[in-house]
């Protein structure tokens, strides 16, 4: 059955909304997995000063540089 232009537009908007919701859920899942990995790494057990120092280094050096230095 042929859809009118307006019906097709509405269907596309509904599909886009579903896709946006799936993307949002995926981002939330990725964030949860990353937090779980951080927790399992032991980083969360560091005292406040050590943790802040690590975060400050990551912020000032950038993630790529920190990763490079850690794997060197």
QUIVEN-V758236 format. One line per field, one symbol per residue. ss: DSSP state (h for helix, s for strand, l for the rest). phi: phi as a letter, one per 40 degrees, with the letter a starting at -180 (. if undefined). psi: psi as a letter, one per 40 degrees, with the letter a starting at -180 (. if undefined). Layout:
ss = ???
phi = ???
psi = ???
//
This chain:
ss = llllhhhhhhhhhhhhhhhhhhhhhhhhhhhhhhhhhhhhhlhhhllhhhhhhhhhhhhhhlhhhhhhhhhl
phi = .cccdccccccccccccccccccccccccccccccccccccgcccccdcccccccccccccgcccccccccc
psi = hhiiddddddddddddddddddddddddddddddddddddeedeeiiddddddddddddddidddddddde.
//
